[in-house]
Amino acid sequence: MDDSQPRSVAEGELGSRCIRQERPAPSVARIVLARPDKRNAQSPELLYELDHAFAAAVADSGVKVIILAADGPDFSSGHDLAAGFSLPCAPVATLQSGLGSDGIEGHYAFECEAYLGLCRRWREIPKPTIVQAQGRTIAGGLMLLWPMDLIVAAENATFSDPVAAFGVNGVEYFAHAWELGARKAKELLFTGRAFTAQEAHQAGMVNHVVALDDLEEFTLGLASRIAGQPEFGLRLAKESVNRSIDAQGQPMAMDSAFALHNLGHAGNLARYGQLAYPAGAETIRANARRTASPS
């Protein structure tokens, strides 16, 4: 069997090594990223286990609201680059070709499916979704936050996208201008620094900022309140807001940014023989160690 090609996966075959599924209250499902030793870095296995859990919650008629949470001190440290770029199963978000190809062609196909494709799929989940974030959310971690409908952040939460240091424009789900506004988005990307929970709240990216000890209880209370609304009304409200954003041109803008992102990868591959600027990883690690102060 050619291991470079995605294989078919029977129902339930993915298992749950990287995520945990809970039912903390009536009509509420909670899906938990469970790689705290890796700061919930996103391996391909984690992403597809997460998708499988989302699909199960959507199919469950007893679930009206879905919470996404994370174990450990940080919500997500981003893409797990050490885990590689091979799908653990057949594509679910796109009809993709070229996944086994060498160079930028194969990597582009992987990112179309596993990064941009999954994020767009999760954005369209027909039930309200809430994410609760604590500690650091770095780069690819934003791609788990932004497709969700509401964000509740602990006071210690920070958010960053420092990947200009890798020689690319930003993470693949390029919603920055909608989430933060144009000028704050540019600051986030140009400096690589982490924004605090309060900064993200002021920009409109975060709905609520609460004490870390209250994060789970507050988010569950919000989910339970929403679950008291008629399910079809919630779905129609969500679709109406999403279509309003679509009418502003987000899908086309995101496609353009995604193409530029992969142009960056191609340029790095041609110049340095690898997908990322060689010194980028150390720059990003240094940024992660700094405070969220703009100074």
Buried (B, 14 or more C-beta within 10 A) or exposed (E): EEEEEBEEBEEEEBEBEBBBBEEBBEBBBBBBBBBEEBBBBBBBBBBBBBBBBBBBBBEBEEBBBBBBBBBBEBBBBBBBBEBEBBBBBBBBBBEBEEBBBEEBBBBBBBBBBBBBBBBBBBBEBEBBBBBBBBBBBBBBBBBBBBBBBBBBBBBBBBBBBBBBBBBBBBBBBBBBBBBBBEEBBEBBBEBBBBBBBBBBBBBEBBBBBBEBEBBBEBBBEBBBEBBEEEBEEBBEEBEEEBEEEEEEEBEEBBEEBBEEBBEBBBBBBEEEEEBBBEEBEEBBEEBBEEEBEEE
